[in-house]
């Protein structure tokens, strides 16, 4: 077997990308799953759901970069055999290794969100998962068009000004998973179920075990609702 030298774990995945995805308009778009720069897919189609973001760990690194903000302070909890979830840009041709007719990918540990083992999800690298919270805006109503109910934003005179407006609450979410903080940071006084307020642009959505979560760091948590 082969072993990464520094920082990266070696993972085995089912595919690099899916062969197609369905757009919001219902159009199925077929993609080249071996495209060298898979980032182009995300930029072109403004979505990341078709990318592979999980794999099984087959080898750990021999060591870590020093000095380094992340590798100096993270608590290593990843083991061979764990299923891990990682940033969607981690898997591409540049990170691929072919060995004895098998394909593996070198994924930096700082790009890993969590691991799943025996059905238990454990956060990695001081990160947290949160669920989006819906907020009922006064100017959003539900109407029926052709037998289909859709949400719209209405003007004061009753005209439709926007269809399917976003109803996500701004900078507020419910904490679902939290793990060990980085060594240089204090433990955050929050527990799963708390409503938290987070830093701007920290709502990076990922699909984890069939559920969508915001993935952020513990440092992104600004306050909690009491």
Secondary structure as GFF3:
##gff-version 3
##sequence-region A 1 226
A	DSSP	beta_strand	8	12	.	.	.	ID=ss1
A	DSSP	beta_strand	20	22	.	.	.	ID=ss2
A	DSSP	beta_strand	28	30	.	.	.	ID=ss3
A	DSSP	alpha_helix	39	45	.	.	.	ID=ss4
A	DSSP	beta_strand	54	59	.	.	.	ID=ss5
A	DSSP	alpha_helix	69	73	.	.	.	ID=ss6
A	DSSP	beta_strand	83	86	.	.	.	ID=ss7
A	DSSP	three_ten_helix	88	90	.	.	.	ID=ss8
A	DSSP	three_ten_helix	93	95	.	.	.	ID=ss9
A	DSSP	beta_strand	96	99	.	.	.	ID=ss10
A	DSSP	beta_strand	102	108	.	.	.	ID=ss11
A	DSSP	three_ten_helix	109	111	.	.	.	ID=ss12
A	DSSP	beta_strand	112	117	.	.	.	ID=ss13
A	DSSP	beta_strand	120	123	.	.	.	ID=ss14
A	DSSP	beta_strand	127	134	.	.	.	ID=ss15
A	DSSP	beta_strand	140	145	.	.	.	ID=ss16
A	DSSP	beta_strand	148	154	.	.	.	ID=ss17
A	DSSP	beta_strand	160	163	.	.	.	ID=ss18
A	DSSP	beta_strand	168	178	.	.	.	ID=ss19
A	DSSP	beta_strand	195	198	.	.	.	ID=ss20
A	DSSP	beta_strand	204	208	.	.	.	ID=ss21
A	DSSP	beta_strand	211	217	.	.	.	ID=ss22
A	DSSP	three_ten_helix	218	220	.	.	.	ID=ss23
A	DSSP	beta_strand	221	224	.	.	.	ID=ss24
###
